[in-house]
C-alpha cells in the first residue's frame, strides 16, 4: 500500500470545512435566546416541509455535508 499525500490533504480540508461550519453555527447561536433558536430551527425546518425537528436535522447535517463536499471536490480536482 502506498502513501497518498493528496488523500491526507483532502481529509484535512474536509475536516477543516466541517469544523468551521460547526463553529459558525455555534457563533450564530451563542448570543441568541431560546425562543430565537427555536424560531431559527423551525424556519430552517420549513425549507424541507417540516418543523423544528427537521430544522435540527438540517443544522446537524450541515457540517457533515460541508466536509463531504470539500473532500470530494479536493479529490476530484487534484486527482
mmCIF file of the N, C-alpha and C atoms, coordinates in Angstrom:
data_MODEL
# 
_entry.id   MODEL 
# 
loop_
_atom_site.group_PDB 
_atom_site.id 
_atom_site.type_symbol 
_atom_site.label_atom_id 
_atom_site.label_alt_id 
_atom_site.label_comp_id 
_atom_site.label_asym_id 
_atom_site.label_entity_id 
_atom_site.label_seq_id 
_atom_site.pdbx_PDB_ins_code 
_atom_site.Cartn_x 
_atom_site.Cartn_y 
_atom_site.Cartn_z 
_atom_site.occupancy 
_atom_site.B_iso_or_equiv 
_atom_site.pdbx_formal_charge 
_atom_site.auth_seq_id 
_atom_site.auth_comp_id 
_atom_site.auth_asym_id 
_atom_site.auth_atom_id 
_atom_site.pdbx_PDB_model_num 
ATOM 1   N N  . UNK A 1 1  ? 0.839   -1.165 0.000   1.00 0.00 ? 1  UNK A N  1 
ATOM 2   C CA . UNK A 1 1  ? 0.000   0.000  0.000   1.00 0.00 ? 1  UNK A CA 1 
ATOM 3   C C  . UNK A 1 1  ? 0.889   1.235  0.000   1.00 0.00 ? 1  UNK A C  1 
ATOM 4   N N  . UNK A 1 2  ? 0.604   2.165  -0.881  1.00 0.00 ? 2  UNK A N  1 
ATOM 5   C CA . UNK A 1 2  ? 1.443   3.352  -0.994  1.00 0.00 ? 2  UNK A CA 1 
ATOM 6   C C  . UNK A 1 2  ? 0.809   4.524  -0.245  1.00 0.00 ? 2  UNK A C  1 
ATOM 7   N N  . UNK A 1 3  ? 1.653   5.443  0.115   1.00 0.00 ? 3  UNK A N  1 
ATOM 8   C CA . UNK A 1 3  ? 1.228   6.649  0.825   1.00 0.00 ? 3  UNK A CA 1 
ATOM 9   C C  . UNK A 1 3  ? 0.656   7.646  -0.173  1.00 0.00 ? 3  UNK A C  1 
ATOM 10  N N  . UNK A 1 4  ? -0.510  8.204  0.129   1.00 0.00 ? 4  UNK A N  1 
ATOM 11  C CA . UNK A 1 4  ? -1.161  9.162  -0.757  1.00 0.00 ? 4  UNK A CA 1 
ATOM 12  C C  . UNK A 1 4  ? -1.315  10.492 -0.028  1.00 0.00 ? 4  UNK A C  1 
ATOM 13  N N  . UNK A 1 5  ? -0.357  11.399 -0.272  1.00 0.00 ? 5  UNK A N  1 
ATOM 14  C CA . UNK A 1 5  ? -0.388  12.707 0.384   1.00 0.00 ? 5  UNK A CA 1 
ATOM 15  C C  . UNK A 1 5  ? -1.624  13.501 -0.025  1.00 0.00 ? 5  UNK A C  1 
ATOM 16  N N  . UNK A 1 6  ? -2.066  13.337 -1.262  1.00 0.00 ? 6  UNK A N  1 
ATOM 17  C CA . UNK A 1 6  ? -3.242  14.060 -1.723  1.00 0.00 ? 6  UNK A CA 1 
ATOM 18  C C  . UNK A 1 6  ? -4.482  13.653 -0.921  1.00 0.00 ? 6  UNK A C  1 
ATOM 19  N N  . UNK A 1 7  ? -4.597  12.382 -0.586  1.00 0.00 ? 7  UNK A N  1 
ATOM 20  C CA . UNK A 1 7  ? -5.729  11.921 0.214   1.00 0.00 ? 7  UNK A CA 1 
ATOM 21  C C  . UNK A 1 7  ? -5.691  12.528 1.614   1.00 0.00 ? 7  UNK A C  1 
ATOM 22  N N  . UNK A 1 8  ? -4.499  12.608 2.189   1.00 0.00 ? 8  UNK A N  1 
ATOM 23  C CA . UNK A 1 8  ? -4.359  13.241 3.508   1.00 0.00 ? 8  UNK A CA 1 
ATOM 24  C C  . UNK A 1 8  ? -4.770  14.706 3.441   1.00 0.00 ? 8  UNK A C  1 
ATOM 25  N N  . UNK A 1 9  ? -4.355  15.399 2.401   1.00 0.00 ? 9  UNK A N  1 
ATOM 26  C CA . UNK A 1 9  ? -4.727  16.806 2.254   1.00 0.00 ? 9  UNK A CA 1 
ATOM 27  C C  . UNK A 1 9  ? -6.240  16.962 2.074   1.00 0.00 ? 9  UNK A C  1 
ATOM 28  N N  . UNK A 1 10 ? -6.862  16.062 1.342   1.00 0.00 ? 10 UNK A N  1 
ATOM 29  C CA . UNK A 1 10 ? -8.312  16.111 1.149   1.00 0.00 ? 10 UNK A CA 1 
ATOM 30  C C  . UNK A 1 10 ? -9.029  15.887 2.475   1.00 0.00 ? 10 UNK A C  1 
ATOM 31  N N  . UNK A 1 11 ? -8.522  14.966 3.280   1.00 0.00 ? 11 UNK A N  1 
ATOM 32  C CA . UNK A 1 11 ? -9.124  14.717 4.592   1.00 0.00 ? 11 UNK A CA 1 
ATOM 33  C C  . UNK A 1 11 ? -8.984  15.924 5.502   1.00 0.00 ? 11 UNK A C  1 
ATOM 34  N N  . UNK A 1 12 ? -7.827  16.560 5.477   1.00 0.00 ? 12 UNK A N  1 
ATOM 35  C CA . UNK A 1 12 ? -7.609  17.762 6.290   1.00 0.00 ? 12 UNK A CA 1 
ATOM 36  C C  . UNK A 1 12 ? -8.536  18.882 5.844   1.00 0.00 ? 12 UNK A C  1 
ATOM 37  N N  . UNK A 1 13 ? -8.672  19.075 4.544   1.00 0.00 ? 13 UNK A N  1 
ATOM 38  C CA . UNK A 1 13 ? -9.556  20.123 4.026   1.00 0.00 ? 13 UNK A CA 1 
ATOM 39  C C  . UNK A 1 13 ? -11.006 19.848 4.397   1.00 0.00 ? 13 UNK A C  1 
ATOM 40  N N  . UNK A 1 14 ? -11.440 18.601 4.293   1.00 0.00 ? 14 UNK A N  1 
ATOM 41  C CA . UNK A 1 14 ? -12.803 18.232 4.659   1.00 0.00 ? 14 UNK A CA 1 
ATOM 42  C C  . UNK A 1 14 ? -13.073 18.437 6.137   1.00 0.00 ? 14 UNK A C  1 
ATOM 43  N N  . UNK A 1 15 ? -12.134 18.020 6.967   1.00 0.00 ? 15 UNK A N  1 
ATOM 44  C CA . UNK A 1 15 ? -12.299 18.195 8.413   1.00 0.00 ? 15 UNK A CA 1 
ATOM 45  C C  . UNK A 1 15 ? -12.334 19.667 8.792   1.00 0.00 ? 15 UNK A C  1 
ATOM 46  N N  . UNK A 1 16 ? -11.488 20.460 8.157   1.00 0.00 ? 16 UNK A N  1 
ATOM 47  C CA . UNK A 1 16 ? -11.469 21.895 8.422   1.00 0.00 ? 16 UNK A CA 1 
ATOM 48  C C  . UNK A 1 16 ? -12.791 22.539 8.035   1.00 0.00 ? 16 UNK A C  1 
ATOM 49  N N  . UNK A 1 17 ? -13.340 22.136 6.912   1.00 0.00 ? 17 UNK A N  1 
ATOM 50  C CA . UNK A 1 17 ? -14.632 22.681 6.481   1.00 0.00 ? 17 UNK A CA 1 
ATOM 51  C C  . UNK A 1 17 ? -15.731 22.313 7.465   1.00 0.00 ? 17 UNK A C  1 
ATOM 52  N N  . UNK A 1 18 ? -15.742 21.089 7.945   1.00 0.00 ? 18 UNK A N  1 
ATOM 53  C CA . UNK A 1 18 ? -16.753 20.658 8.906   1.00 0.00 ? 18 UNK A CA 1 
ATOM 54  C C  . UNK A 1 18 ? -16.657 21.406 10.221  1.00 0.00 ? 18 UNK A C  1 
ATOM 55  N N  . UNK A 1 19 ? -15.443 21.550 10.733  1.00 0.00 ? 19 UNK A N  1 
ATOM 56  C CA . UNK A 1 19 ? -15.239 22.257 11.996  1.00 0.00 ? 19 UNK A CA 1 
ATOM 57  C C  . UNK A 1 19 ? -15.595 23.734 11.852  1.00 0.00 ? 19 UNK A C  1 
ATOM 58  N N  . UNK A 1 20 ? -15.223 24.330 10.740  1.00 0.00 ? 20 UNK A N  1 
ATOM 59  C CA . UNK A 1 20 ? -15.535 25.741 10.508  1.00 0.00 ? 20 UNK A CA 1 
ATOM 60  C C  . UNK A 1 20 ? -17.040 25.958 10.416  1.00 0.00 ? 20 UNK A C  1 
ATOM 61  N N  . UNK A 1 21 ? -17.743 25.064 9.743   1.00 0.00 ? 21 UNK A N  1 
ATOM 62  C CA . UNK A 1 21 ? -19.201 25.176 9.640   1.00 0.00 ? 21 UNK A CA 1 
ATOM 63  C C  . UNK A 1 21 ? -19.845 25.037 11.011  1.00 0.00 ? 21 UNK A C  1 
ATOM 64  N N  . UNK A 1 22 ? -19.410 24.063 11.792  1.00 0.00 ? 22 UNK A N  1 
ATOM 65  C CA . UNK A 1 22 ? -19.962 23.880 13.134  1.00 0.00 ? 22 UNK A CA 1 
ATOM 66  C C  . UNK A 1 22 ? -19.670 25.099 14.012  1.00 0.00 ? 22 UNK A C  1 
ATOM 67  N N  . UNK A 1 23 ? -18.483 25.654 13.894  1.00 0.00 ? 23 UNK A N  1 
ATOM 68  C CA . UNK A 1 23 ? -18.139 26.853 14.652  1.00 0.00 ? 23 UNK A CA 1 
ATOM 69  C C  . UNK A 1 23 ? -18.986 28.049 14.260  1.00 0.00 ? 23 UNK A C  1 
ATOM 70  N N  . UNK A 1 24 ? -19.257 28.167 12.975  1.00 0.00 ? 24 UNK A N  1 
ATOM 71  C CA . UNK A 1 24 ? -20.106 29.257 12.503  1.00 0.00 ? 24 UNK A CA 1 
ATOM 72  C C  . UNK A 1 24 ? -21.523 29.148 13.030  1.00 0.00 ? 24 UNK A C  1 
ATOM 73  N N  . UNK A 1 25 ? -22.061 27.934 13.044  1.00 0.00 ? 25 UNK A N  1 
ATOM 74  C CA . UNK A 1 25 ? -23.401 27.718 13.590  1.00 0.00 ? 25 UNK A CA 1 
ATOM 75  C C  . UNK A 1 25 ? -23.407 28.054 15.081  1.00 0.00 ? 25 UNK A C  1 
ATOM 76  N N  . UNK A 1 26 ? -22.380 27.628 15.790  1.00 0.00 ? 26 UNK A N  1 
ATOM 77  C CA . UNK A 1 26 ? -22.285 27.935 17.221  1.00 0.00 ? 26 UNK A CA 1 
ATOM 78  C C  . UNK A 1 26 ? -22.167 29.414 17.488  1.00 0.00 ? 26 UNK A C  1 
ATOM 79  N N  . UNK A 1 27 ? -21.416 30.107 16.654  1.00 0.00 ? 27 UNK A N  1 
ATOM 80  C CA . UNK A 1 27 ? -21.260 31.553 16.835  1.00 0.00 ? 27 UNK A CA 1 
ATOM 81  C C  . UNK A 1 27 ? -22.582 32.284 16.617  1.00 0.00 ? 27 UNK A C  1 
ATOM 82  N N  . UNK A 1 28 ? -23.366 31.823 15.665  1.00 0.00 ? 28 UNK A N  1 
ATOM 83  C CA . UNK A 1 28 ? -24.668 32.439 15.424  1.00 0.00 ? 28 UNK A CA 1 
ATOM 84  C C  . UNK A 1 28 ? -25.626 32.204 16.582  1.00 0.00 ? 28 UNK A C  1 
ATOM 85  N N  . UNK A 1 29 ? -25.559 31.025 17.180  1.00 0.00 ? 29 UNK A N  1 
ATOM 86  C CA . UNK A 1 29 ? -26.486 30.680 18.250  1.00 0.00 ? 29 UNK A CA 1 
ATOM 87  C C  . UNK A 1 29 ? -26.033 31.189 19.618  1.00 0.00 ? 29 UNK A C  1 
ATOM 88  N N  . UNK A 1 30 ? -24.777 31.593 19.739  1.00 0.00 ? 30 UNK A N  1 
ATOM 89  C CA . UNK A 1 30 ? -24.232 31.945 21.049  1.00 0.00 ? 30 UNK A CA 1 
ATOM 90  C C  . UNK A 1 30 ? -24.960 33.108 21.710  1.00 0.00 ? 30 UNK A C  1 
ATOM 91  N N  . UNK A 1 31 ? -25.320 34.112 20.954  1.00 0.00 ? 31 UNK A N  1 
ATOM 92  C CA . UNK A 1 31 ? -25.957 35.273 21.554  1.00 0.00 ? 31 UNK A CA 1 
ATOM 93  C C  . UNK A 1 31 ? -27.465 35.244 21.471  1.00 0.00 ? 31 UNK A C  1 
ATOM 94  N N  . UNK A 1 32 ? -28.040 34.151 21.032  1.00 0.00 ? 32 UNK A N  1 
ATOM 95  C CA . UNK A 1 32 ? -29.480 34.082 20.818  1.00 0.00 ? 32 UNK A CA 1 
ATOM 96  C C  . UNK A 1 32 ? -30.190 33.487 22.040  1.00 0.00 ? 32 UNK A C  1 
ATOM 97  N N  . UNK A 1 33 ? -31.420 33.922 22.248  1.00 0.00 ? 33 UNK A N  1 
ATOM 98  C CA . UNK A 1 33 ? -32.232 33.342 23.317  1.00 0.00 ? 33 UNK A CA 1 
ATOM 99  C C  . UNK A 1 33 ? -32.814 32.011 22.854  1.00 0.00 ? 33 UNK A C  1 
ATOM 100 N N  . UNK A 1 34 ? -33.404 31.289 23.788  1.00 0.00 ? 34 UNK A N  1 
ATOM 101 C CA . UNK A 1 34 ? -34.014 30.004 23.441  1.00 0.00 ? 34 UNK A CA 1 
ATOM 102 C C  . UNK A 1 34 ? -35.126 30.186 22.419  1.00 0.00 ? 34 UNK A C  1 
ATOM 103 N N  . UNK A 1 35 ? -35.906 31.241 22.564  1.00 0.00 ? 35 UNK A N  1 
ATOM 104 C CA . UNK A 1 35 ? -37.001 31.495 21.616  1.00 0.00 ? 35 UNK A CA 1 
ATOM 105 C C  . UNK A 1 35 ? -36.455 31.782 20.223  1.00 0.00 ? 35 UNK A C  1 
ATOM 106 N N  . UNK A 1 36 ? -35.372 32.528 20.145  1.00 0.00 ? 36 UNK A N  1 
ATOM 107 C CA . UNK A 1 36 ? -34.761 32.824 18.844  1.00 0.00 ? 36 UNK A CA 1 
ATOM 108 C C  . UNK A 1 36 ? -34.195 31.563 18.200  1.00 0.00 ? 36 UNK A C  1 
ATOM 109 N N  . UNK A 1 37 ? -33.572 30.723 18.992  1.00 0.00 ? 37 UNK A N  1 
ATOM 110 C CA . UNK A 1 37 ? -33.015 29.476 18.459  1.00 0.00 ? 37 UNK A CA 1 
ATOM 111 C C  . UNK A 1 37 ? -34.135 28.570 17.966  1.00 0.00 ? 37 UNK A C  1 
ATOM 112 N N  . UNK A 1 38 ? -35.211 28.456 18.746  1.00 0.00 ? 38 UNK A N  1 
ATOM 113 C CA . UNK A 1 38 ? -36.342 27.633 18.330  1.00 0.00 ? 38 UNK A CA 1 
ATOM 114 C C  . UNK A 1 38 ? -36.958 28.163 17.035  1.00 0.00 ? 38 UNK A C  1 
ATOM 115 N N  . UNK A 1 39 ? -37.052 29.477 16.924  1.00 0.00 ? 39 UNK A N  1 
ATOM 116 C CA . UNK A 1 39 ? -37.598 30.079 15.703  1.00 0.00 ? 39 UNK A CA 1 
ATOM 117 C C  . UNK A 1 39 ? -36.691 29.804 14.512  1.00 0.00 ? 39 UNK A C  1 
ATOM 118 N N  . UNK A 1 40 ? -35.380 29.934 14.704  1.00 0.00 ? 40 UNK A N  1 
ATOM 119 C CA . UNK A 1 40 ? -34.442 29.651 13.610  1.00 0.00 ? 40 UNK A CA 1 
ATOM 120 C C  . UNK A 1 40 ? -34.533 28.190 13.160  1.00 0.00 ? 40 UNK A C  1 
ATOM 121 N N  . UNK A 1 41 ? -34.629 27.277 14.119  1.00 0.00 ? 41 UNK A N  1 
ATOM 122 C CA . UNK A 1 41 ? -34.727 25.858 13.778  1.00 0.00 ? 41 UNK A CA 1 
ATOM 123 C C  . UNK A 1 41 ? -36.036 25.555 13.053  1.00 0.00 ? 41 UNK A C  1 
ATOM 124 N N  . UNK A 1 42 ? -37.117 26.141 13.527  1.00 0.00 ? 42 UNK A N  1 
ATOM 125 C CA . UNK A 1 42 ? -38.406 25.916 12.877  1.00 0.00 ? 42 UNK A CA 1 
ATOM 126 C C  . UNK A 1 42 ? -38.420 26.487 11.468  1.00 0.00 ? 42 UNK A C  1 
ATOM 127 N N  . UNK A 1 43 ? -37.838 27.670 11.299  1.00 0.00 ? 43 UNK A N  1 
ATOM 128 C CA . UNK A 1 43 ? -37.771 28.284 9.970   1.00 0.00 ? 43 UNK A CA 1 
ATOM 129 C C  . UNK A 1 43 ? -36.908 27.447 9.034   1.00 0.00 ? 43 UNK A C  1 
ATOM 130 N N  . UNK A 1 44 ? -35.793 26.958 9.537   1.00 0.00 ? 44 UNK A N  1 
ATOM 131 C CA . UNK A 1 44 ? -34.935 26.093 8.730   1.00 0.00 ? 44 UNK A CA 1 
ATOM 132 C C  . UNK A 1 44 ? -35.668 24.810 8.349   1.00 0.00 ? 44 UNK A C  1 
ATOM 133 N N  . UNK A 1 45 ? -36.422 24.258 9.273   1.00 0.00 ? 45 UNK A N  1 
ATOM 134 C CA . UNK A 1 45 ? -37.172 23.034 9.008   1.00 0.00 ? 45 UNK A CA 1 
ATOM 135 C C  . UNK A 1 45 ? -38.241 23.195 7.949   1.00 0.00 ? 45 UNK A C  1 
ATOM 136 N N  . UNK A 1 46 ? -38.819 24.400 7.844   1.00 0.00 ? 46 UNK A N  1 
ATOM 137 C CA . UNK A 1 46 ? -39.858 24.614 6.824   1.00 0.00 ? 46 UNK A CA 1 
ATOM 138 C C  . UNK A 1 46 ? -39.291 24.540 5.414   1.00 0.00 ? 46 UNK A C  1 
ATOM 139 N N  . UNK A 1 47 ? -37.988 24.660 5.265   1.00 0.00 ? 47 UNK A N  1 
ATOM 140 C CA . UNK A 1 47 ? -37.377 24.550 3.939   1.00 0.00 ? 47 UNK A CA 1 
ATOM 141 C C  . UNK A 1 47 ? -37.590 23.165 3.334   1.00 0.00 ? 47 UNK A C  1 
ATOM 142 N N  . UNK A 1 48 ? -37.747 22.170 4.199   1.00 0.00 ? 48 UNK A N  1 
ATOM 143 C CA . UNK A 1 48 ? -37.973 20.804 3.710   1.00 0.00 ? 48 UNK A CA 1 
ATOM 144 C C  . UNK A 1 48 ? -39.373 20.312 4.057   1.00 0.00 ? 48 UNK A C  1 
ATOM 145 N N  . UNK A 1 49 ? -40.241 21.232 4.443   1.00 0.00 ? 49 UNK A N  1 
ATOM 146 C CA . UNK A 1 49 ? -41.613 20.864 4.732   1.00 0.00 ? 49 UNK A CA 1 
ATOM 147 C C  . UNK A 1 49 ? -41.838 20.320 6.126   1.00 0.00 ? 49 UNK A C  1 
ATOM 148 N N  . UNK A 1 50 ? -40.909 20.546 7.022   1.00 0.00 ? 50 UNK A N  1 
ATOM 149 C CA . UNK A 1 50 ? -41.042 20.048 8.395   1.00 0.00 ? 50 UNK A CA 1 
ATOM 150 C C  . UNK A 1 50 ? -41.120 21.191 9.381   1.00 0.00 ? 50 UNK A C  1 
ATOM 151 N N  . UNK A 1 51 ? -40.826 20.885 10.602  1.00 0.00 ? 51 UNK A N  1 
ATOM 152 C CA . UNK A 1 51 ? -40.847 21.884 11.660  1.00 0.00 ? 51 UNK A CA 1 
ATOM 153 C C  . UNK A 1 51 ? -39.491 21.981 12.326  1.00 0.00 ? 51 UNK A C  1 
ATOM 154 N N  . UNK A 1 52 ? -39.536 22.200 13.633  1.00 0.00 ? 52 UNK A N  1 
ATOM 155 C CA . UNK A 1 52 ? -38.303 22.401 14.381  1.00 0.00 ? 52 UNK A CA 1 
ATOM 156 C C  . UNK A 1 52 ? -37.417 21.151 14.364  1.00 0.00 ? 52 UNK A C  1 
ATOM 157 N N  . UNK A 1 53 ? -38.003 19.971 14.454  1.00 0.00 ? 53 UNK A N  1 
ATOM 158 C CA . UNK A 1 53 ? -37.212 18.733 14.441  1.00 0.00 ? 53 UNK A CA 1 
ATOM 159 C C  . UNK A 1 53 ? -36.461 18.572 13.116  1.00 0.00 ? 53 UNK A C  1 
ATOM 160 N N  . UNK A 1 54 ? -37.127 18.910 12.020  1.00 0.00 ? 54 UNK A N  1 
ATOM 161 C CA . UNK A 1 54 ? -36.445 18.857 10.724  1.00 0.00 ? 54 UNK A CA 1 
ATOM 162 C C  . UNK A 1 54 ? -35.323 19.885 10.673  1.00 0.00 ? 54 UNK A C  1 
ATOM 163 N N  . UNK A 1 55 ? -35.542 21.041 11.287  1.00 0.00 ? 55 UNK A N  1 
ATOM 164 C CA . UNK A 1 55 ? -34.504 22.070 11.346  1.00 0.00 ? 55 UNK A CA 1 
ATOM 165 C C  . UNK A 1 55 ? -33.281 21.603 12.109  1.00 0.00 ? 55 UNK A C  1 
ATOM 166 N N  . UNK A 1 56 ? -33.511 20.869 13.191  1.00 0.00 ? 56 UNK A N  1 
ATOM 167 C CA . UNK A 1 56 ? -32.389 20.311 13.956  1.00 0.00 ? 56 UNK A CA 1 
ATOM 168 C C  . UNK A 1 56 ? -31.593 19.353 13.075  1.00 0.00 ? 56 UNK A C  1 
ATOM 169 N N  . UNK A 1 57 ? -32.299 18.524 12.309  1.00 0.00 ? 57 UNK A N  1 
ATOM 170 C CA . UNK A 1 57 ? -31.614 17.587 11.413  1.00 0.00 ? 57 UNK A CA 1 
ATOM 171 C C  . UNK A 1 57 ? -30.791 18.298 10.355  1.00 0.00 ? 57 UNK A C  1 
ATOM 172 N N  . UNK A 1 58 ? -31.344 19.355 9.788   1.00 0.00 ? 58 UNK A N  1 
ATOM 173 C CA . UNK A 1 58 ? -30.620 20.105 8.757   1.00 0.00 ? 58 UNK A CA 1 
ATOM 174 C C  . UNK A 1 58 ? -29.376 20.765 9.346   1.00 0.00 ? 58 UNK A C  1 
ATOM 175 N N  . UNK A 1 59 ? -29.553 21.403 10.500  1.00 0.00 ? 59 UNK A N  1 
ATOM 176 C CA . UNK A 1 59 ? -28.417 22.097 11.128  1.00 0.00 ? 59 UNK A CA 1 
ATOM 177 C C  . UNK A 1 59 ? -27.348 21.092 11.557  1.00 0.00 ? 59 UNK A C  1 
ATOM 178 N N  . UNK A 1 60 ? -27.758 19.925 12.024  1.00 0.00 ? 60 UNK A N  1 
ATOM 179 C CA . UNK A 1 60 ? -26.785 18.913 12.433  1.00 0.00 ? 60 UNK A CA 1 
ATOM 180 C C  . UNK A 1 60 ? -26.048 18.318 11.235  1.00 0.00 ? 60 UNK A C  1 
ATOM 181 N N  . UNK A 1 61 ? -26.732 18.219 10.093  1.00 0.00 ? 61 UNK A N  1 
ATOM 182 C CA . UNK A 1 61 ? -26.120 17.632 8.900   1.00 0.00 ? 61 UNK A CA 1 
ATOM 183 C C  . UNK A 1 61 ? -25.242 18.615 8.134   1.00 0.00 ? 61 UNK A C  1 
ATOM 184 N N  . UNK A 1 62 ? -25.400 19.899 8.374   1.00 0.00 ? 62 UNK A N  1 
ATOM 185 C CA . UNK A 1 62 ? -24.662 20.907 7.602   1.00 0.00 ? 62 UNK A CA 1 
ATOM 186 C C  . UNK A 1 62 ? -23.138 20.729 7.675   1.00 0.00 ? 62 UNK A C  1 
ATOM 187 N N  . UNK A 1 63 ? -22.545 20.549 8.862   1.00 0.00 ? 63 UNK A N  1 
ATOM 188 C CA . UNK A 1 63 ? -21.084 20.354 8.896   1.00 0.00 ? 63 UNK A CA 1 
ATOM 189 C C  . UNK A 1 63 ? -20.631 19.093 8.160   1.00 0.00 ? 63 UNK A C  1 
ATOM 190 N N  . UNK A 1 64 ? -21.439 18.025 8.250   1.00 0.00 ? 64 UNK A N  1 
ATOM 191 C CA . UNK A 1 64 ? -21.087 16.789 7.541   1.00 0.00 ? 64 UNK A CA 1 
ATOM 192 C C  . UNK A 1 64 ? -21.161 16.986 6.033   1.00 0.00 ? 64 UNK A C  1 
ATOM 193 N N  . UNK A 1 65 ? -22.176 17.704 5.594   1.00 0.00 ? 65 UNK A N  1 
ATOM 194 C CA . UNK A 1 65 ? -22.317 17.974 4.159   1.00 0.00 ? 65 UNK A CA 1 
ATOM 195 C C  . UNK A 1 65 ? -21.166 18.846 3.659   1.00 0.00 ? 65 UNK A C  1 
ATOM 196 N N  . UNK A 1 66 ? -20.811 19.868 4.427   1.00 0.00 ? 66 UNK A N  1 
ATOM 197 C CA . UNK A 1 66 ? -19.705 20.743 4.025   1.00 0.00 ? 66 UNK A CA 1 
ATOM 198 C C  . UNK A 1 66 ? -18.401 19.955 3.942   1.00 0.00 ? 66 UNK A C  1 
ATOM 199 N N  . UNK A 1 67 ? -18.160 19.108 4.933   1.00 0.00 ? 67 UNK A N  1 
ATOM 200 C CA . UNK A 1 67 ? -16.931 18.303 4.927   1.00 0.00 ? 67 UNK A CA 1 
ATOM 201 C C  . UNK A 1 67 ? -16.902 17.362 3.727   1.00 0.00 ? 67 UNK A C  1 
ATOM 202 N N  . UNK A 1 68 ? -18.012 16.723 3.445   1.00 0.00 ? 68 UNK A N  1 
ATOM 203 C CA . UNK A 1 68 ? -18.076 15.808 2.305   1.00 0.00 ? 68 UNK A CA 1 
ATOM 204 C C  . UNK A 1 68 ? -17.888 16.506 0.975   1.00 0.00 ? 68 UNK A C  1 
ATOM 205 N N  . UNK A 1 69 ? -18.498 17.669 0.832   1.00 0.00 ? 69 UNK A N  1 
ATOM 206 C CA . UNK A 1 69 ? -18.354 18.426 -0.420  1.00 0.00 ? 69 UNK A CA 1 
ATOM 207 C C  . UNK A 1 69 ? -16.917 18.878 -0.649  1.00 0.00 ? 69 UNK A C  1 
ATOM 208 N N  . UNK A 1 70 ? -16.282 19.381 0.397   1.00 0.00 ? 70 UNK A N  1 
ATOM 209 C CA . UNK A 1 70 ? -14.900 19.847 0.245   1.00 0.00 ? 70 UNK A CA 1 
ATOM 210 C C  . UNK A 1 70 ? -13.965 18.671 -0.024  1.00 0.00 ? 70 UNK A C  1 
ATOM 211 N N  . UNK A 1 71 ? -14.156 17.568 0.696   1.00 0.00 ? 71 UNK A N  1 
ATOM 212 C CA . UNK A 1 71 ? -13.319 16.383 0.467   1.00 0.00 ? 71 UNK A CA 1 
ATOM 213 C C  . UNK A 1 71 ? -13.477 15.892 -0.972  1.00 0.00 ? 71 UNK A C  1 
ATOM 214 N N  . UNK A 1 72 ? -14.726 15.778 -1.423  1.00 0.00 ? 72 UNK A N  1 
ATOM 215 C CA . UNK A 1 72 ? -14.979 15.301 -2.783  1.00 0.00 ? 72 UNK A CA 1 
ATOM 216 C C  . UNK A 1 72 ? -14.432 16.233 -3.835  1.00 0.00 ? 72 UNK A C  1 
ATOM 217 N N  . UNK A 1 73 ? -14.594 17.528 -3.636  1.00 0.00 ? 73 UNK A N  1 
ATOM 218 C CA . UNK A 1 73 ? -14.078 18.497 -4.607  1.00 0.00 ? 73 UNK A CA 1 
ATOM 219 C C  . UNK A 1 73 ? -12.555 18.446 -4.666  1.00 0.00 ? 73 UNK A C  1 
ATOM 220 N N  . UNK A 1 74 ? -11.926 18.313 -3.497  1.00 0.00 ? 74 UNK A N  1 
ATOM 221 C CA . UNK A 1 74 ? -10.461 18.238 -3.451  1.00 0.00 ? 74 UNK A CA 1 
ATOM 222 C C  . UNK A 1 74 ? -9.969  17.018 -4.241  1.00 0.00 ? 74 UNK A C  1 
ATOM 223 N N  . UNK A 1 75 ? -10.599 15.882 -3.967  1.00 0.00 ? 75 UNK A N  1 
ATOM 224 C CA . UNK A 1 75 ? -10.191 14.658 -4.663  1.00 0.00 ? 75 UNK A CA 1 
ATOM 225 C C  . UNK A 1 75 ? -10.439 14.749 -6.169  1.00 0.00 ? 75 UNK A C  1 
ATOM 226 N N  . UNK A 1 76 ? -11.566 15.325 -6.541  1.00 0.00 ? 76 UNK A N  1 
ATOM 227 C CA . UNK A 1 76 ? -11.915 15.455 -7.959  1.00 0.00 ? 76 UNK A CA 1 
ATOM 228 C C  . UNK A 1 76 ? -10.952 16.377 -8.699  1.00 0.00 ? 76 UNK A C  1 
ATOM 229 N N  . UNK A 1 77 ? -10.611 17.470 -8.076  1.00 0.00 ? 77 UNK A N  1 
ATOM 230 C CA . UNK A 1 77 ? -9.800  18.485 -8.760  1.00 0.00 ? 77 UNK A CA 1 
ATOM 231 C C  . UNK A 1 77 ? -8.313  18.207 -8.716  1.00 0.00 ? 77 UNK A C  1 
ATOM 232 N N  . UNK A 1 78 ? -7.854  17.353 -7.818  1.00 0.00 ? 78 UNK A N  1 
ATOM 233 C CA . UNK A 1 78 ? -6.409  17.124 -7.713  1.00 0.00 ? 78 UNK A CA 1 
ATOM 234 C C  . UNK A 1 78 ? -5.986  15.751 -8.217  1.00 0.00 ? 78 UNK A C  1 
ATOM 235 N N  . UNK A 1 79 ? -6.902  14.870 -8.477  1.00 0.00 ? 79 UNK A N  1 
ATOM 236 C CA . UNK A 1 79 ? -6.516  13.544 -8.995  1.00 0.00 ? 79 UNK A CA 1 
ATOM 237 C C  . UNK A 1 79 ? -6.472  13.535 -10.494 1.00 0.00 ? 79 UNK A C  1 
# 
